Amino acid sequence: MSDAPVRLQVNGLARALDGVPATERLLDTLRWRLGLKGTKEGCRTGGCGACTVLVDGESTLSCLTLTHEVDGGSVTTIEAIARDPVGRIVRDAFEREGALQCGYCTPGFVMALTGLLKERGRSASVEELVDGLQGNLCRCTGYVSIVRAARAAREAEP
Amino acid sequence: MSRSLRPDAALKLAGAAEYGVDLEAPGMLWGALVLAPAAHARLRSVDLASARALPGVVAVGPDDLGALLPGGGGDPDRPIFPRTEITYRAQPIAAVAAPTRELAERAARAVRVAADPLPIVADLEAVFPDWPGPDAEANPHVAAHVHARHGEVEAAFRDAEKVVRETYRTASIHQVALEPHACLAEVTGDRWVVRTSTQSPFGVREDTAQLLGVPEASVVVDGTWVGGGFGGKGASLLEPYALVLARAAGRPVRLALGYREEFLLGRTTLPAVVRLETAVARGRIVGRRVRLLLDVGTSLPGRDFATGYSIGFLVGPYRTPAFDLEGYAVRTNKPPFGPHRAPFAPQCAFIAESHLVHVALEVGIDPEEFRAQHMWTEGDTTPLGQPVGPFGLSAAFEAARSTARRWRAAAAPGQGVGIGAGFWSTNSGAGGEVRLVLAPEDLLVVQGEREIGSGSVLVGVAAVAERATGLPRERIRIEYADSSRAPFDSGVYGSRTTAALGRAVEEAAAVLLRTLGERMGAPGPVRLEVDGPSIAAVHGRDRRRVATLLSPDERRAGGLSVPGRHYGRSGAIDARRVLAGTFYPYTDFTGAAHVALVSVDRETGAVRVERYAAFQDVGRVVDEPSARAQVEGGVAMGLGTALTEEAIWSDEGTLENPGLLDYRIPTLGEIPPIEVAFIEGYAGAGPAGAKGLGEPPIIPVPATIAAAVRAASGAHLTELPLSAERVARALKLL
């Protein structure tokens, strides 16, 4: 399995990756093979959400995803978030509300919220959004400004 | 278009901010540490042969340091690898570097460490089941002993109408900055360069130079964006190892901790036991005895700061005419104690406040009235004899009481409202310096700190520069420089950054405006104004572009450069009150009073925080959104200390929950609405009377939650955290 190249669309670009070991995590492929370091490594055990990316539009923990598992799929990371219509709304809401401090958890939150809004659309209640972001940890903001940004993104016109 | 609340938002939202974990260099090797297999053992040998046999692997152990380091092996008191004795689990024993991460991990596992077990002392209560005796000073487990006394203590207790005695215990907690420690080192000739995620480039430079035995001037520390610090990134941790590996390899080496290692090696608050006795007569506190045992892990004697600094929080901020305070820093087989946002102060406030609530109820006085009656105001005296300066705690406490009255009136059955108070200082550190460079079109603030997230540098210092020069924010650029080029600063810690660097900016700005005035032949300072793309200096009706006021040399150098410095003075301690040890004075008195409305589940003991309000004495708000964000974040972090966070150490000195699934920090759904209000007008020593704000908001939180839990359920808890299990036990549900 590790001999066959992995084919991915990453931020809209077609990539064929040779020699990806069967055990390689999508997180490491993105960061160290493709240089997309906006996706952050936190706990590497699915406990913090810092590594969240979109795979085929769905929010996915890249630390718990093997690169071979997403062969043929499409991956969006924070570097391309502004080119996604929903992602753009979320990104702008975080900027306007100042919903970040150190910024380390920020890419994960932006991707996770984008995934939620894509899935639920504007019908999502604030409670659903809060519930959907429970897997993302932030140590700086106390989440107050992040919830504000989530509300604003939900109400924004696309 | 409205300006973002954060000047770093766009960069961070593009994924383009480079943190320590993101560093990479051509030809780089991946480093890994070999961690001690036991918490206490006699080291027989460290065999690196199997690691070195792997392709491209470089390994360094205790025997290699002499040849690698110019001074012959570094600081003999603090060897970076132990030579004879392992003193805590996960202590670095050796380090390896390899062309890939996987190979580095394999090489670390291939190192054979032979060690003979020694008795492990992991529990401070096992060291001193009773209070340390007269021979304690000679006990190798005592890292520090502090003792202060004032007033007629025996008489106060003898004549008291009521004496209340209690024992409190607090847990070990971790900072949990989401970015693990990470750095990239490269050694070229005698230049030891390390890029690192740090709260204190100059602190890391000093520490690393000492540890490696190289001159400070040959170490260059270059900060990256910091993914959260909270005290955990204030001193060197990985940098000496990365540099030694880079020296051995002749190539750049990246060294980063995995999150499990982050827990295992992290330096943070360790457990404590506190016994308090309070004597009351005629409704007033007349005496207090405090006995503190603080676990400091493997902190070296002379390097414990926490005991002498924190013990005062077990008396103040309340008038107490007679007291006897004694504390021991107790060494155990754990990593050294390190600072965690307001080190040990939230724990002390929990203890002091919960105890006062208990005392008041025992003597039949309203607990809030009892605290208000004793609370320090300006002109009172601290336990160490220092006069209390402008202090907004009473005003904050009164505001909290008024909120609490409203919430109580609306509370449902099973809910309770509590108030907690606390105070803190703005640490001046060794000092802070900046360089203002006025260019024809903008103003640079050159300084040596990277933004750790609080906004203290990019927002706070910029806001002060804006006020001090009159220039709009978009013409002010905060320019970071590494430790070889920047003016000195102590570090982003101790709630000091905006206050200290801000004062340095104010000083430089005053000189700058006067200098321009002199060049215009005008007495006194000029005003700066934006004039199209240029900046103009204005004095009366005289208006000139800055470019025309610069000398040719200044134009070549990019502008008029003016240094500013602020080396704060701290108050004095009354030596007559000190019987033993080192105590530290406060600089500024910064109060905070919080209110919580909680529900307690009468079947599980689980506490849910429904509403929260924070009243923060701040002197003067420098930037409202950032100030508010500090309070919101501090409260949330404090809720973790209060309710869930507990690093559990086994009797073998092993951390049993080194991961985010088992060490629980608050999640988004657990944070109540937080109301924030600032108390201004009690001036501090910062710019325009500002006080530091990084740490104060976390301090009252565990005390506040404990008071609310008691009000809701009657449960009186004397241990942190207030986990569901502890609450259930207190309610006799278990």
Chai-1 contact restraints between the chains, C-beta under 6 A:
chainA,res_idxA,chainB,res_idxB,connection_type,confidence,min_distance_angstrom,max_distance_angstrom,comment,restraint_id
A,K37,B,D22,contact,1.0,0.0,6.0,A-B,restraint_1
A,G38,B,G15,contact,1.0,0.0,6.0,A-B,restraint_2
A,E41,B,V21,contact,1.0,0.0,6.0,A-B,restraint_3
A,G42,B,L178,contact,1.0,0.0,6.0,A-B,restraint_4
A,C43,B,Y259,contact,1.0,0.0,6.0,A-B,restraint_5
A,C43,B,L660,contact,1.0,0.0,6.0,A-B,restraint_6
A,G47,B,L660,contact,1.0,0.0,6.0,A-B,restraint_7
A,G47,B,L661,contact,1.0,0.0,6.0,A-B,restraint_8
A,C48,B,L660,contact,1.0,0.0,6.0,A-B,restraint_9
A,A50,B,L178,contact,1.0,0.0,6.0,A-B,restraint_10
A,I78,B,G15,contact,1.0,0.0,6.0,A-B,restraint_11
A,E79,B,G15,contact,1.0,0.0,6.0,A-B,restraint_12
A,R91,B,L13,contact,1.0,0.0,6.0,A-B,restraint_13
A,F94,B,L13,contact,1.0,0.0,6.0,A-B,restraint_14
A,E95,B,S4,contact,1.0,0.0,6.0,A-B,restraint_15
A,E95,B,A9,contact,1.0,0.0,6.0,A-B,restraint_16
A,E95,B,L13,contact,1.0,0.0,6.0,A-B,restraint_17
A,G98,B,L5,contact,1.0,0.0,6.0,A-B,restraint_18
A,G98,B,R6,contact,1.0,0.0,6.0,A-B,restraint_19
A,G98,B,P625,contact,1.0,0.0,6.0,A-B,restraint_20
A,L100,B,K12,contact,1.0,0.0,6.0,A-B,restraint_21
A,Q101,B,G453,contact,1.0,0.0,6.0,A-B,restraint_22
A,C102,B,G227,contact,1.0,0.0,6.0,A-B,restraint_23
A,C102,B,G228,contact,1.0,0.0,6.0,A-B,restraint_24
A,C102,B,G453,contact,1.0,0.0,6.0,A-B,restraint_25
A,G103,B,K12,contact,1.0,0.0,6.0,A-B,restraint_26
A,G103,B,A17,contact,1.0,0.0,6.0,A-B,restraint_27
A,Y104,B,L178,contact,1.0,0.0,6.0,A-B,restraint_28
A,Y104,B,E179,contact,1.0,0.0,6.0,A-B,restraint_29
A,Y104,B,G227,contact,1.0,0.0,6.0,A-B,restraint_30
A,C105,B,L178,contact,1.0,0.0,6.0,A-B,restraint_31
A,T106,B,K12,contact,1.0,0.0,6.0,A-B,restraint_32
A,P107,B,G15,contact,1.0,0.0,6.0,A-B,restraint_33
A,V130,B,L668,contact,1.0,0.0,6.0,A-B,restraint_34
A,V130,B,G669,contact,1.0,0.0,6.0,A-B,restraint_35
A,L133,B,L668,contact,1.0,0.0,6.0,A-B,restraint_36
A,Q134,B,T667,contact,1.0,0.0,6.0,A-B,restraint_37
A,Q134,B,L668,contact,1.0,0.0,6.0,A-B,restraint_38
A,Q134,B,G669,contact,1.0,0.0,6.0,A-B,restraint_39
A,R139,B,V176,contact,1.0,0.0,6.0,A-B,restraint_40
A,R139,B,L178,contact,1.0,0.0,6.0,A-B,restraint_41
A,R139,B,G228,contact,1.0,0.0,6.0,A-B,restraint_42
A,C140,B,G453,contact,1.0,0.0,6.0,A-B,restraint_43
A,C140,B,G633,contact,1.0,0.0,6.0,A-B,restraint_44
A,T141,B,G633,contact,1.0,0.0,6.0,A-B,restraint_45
A,G142,B,E632,contact,1.0,0.0,6.0,A-B,restraint_46
A,G142,B,G633,contact,1.0,0.0,6.0,A-B,restraint_47
A,G142,B,V635,contact,1.0,0.0,6.0,A-B,restraint_48
A,G142,B,A636,contact,1.0,0.0,6.0,A-B,restraint_49
A,G142,B,I671,contact,1.0,0.0,6.0,A-B,restraint_50
A,Y143,B,L668,contact,1.0,0.0,6.0,A-B,restraint_51
A,Y143,B,I671,contact,1.0,0.0,6.0,A-B,restraint_52
A,V144,B,E632,contact,1.0,0.0,6.0,A-B,restraint_53
A,V144,B,I674,contact,1.0,0.0,6.0,A-B,restraint_54
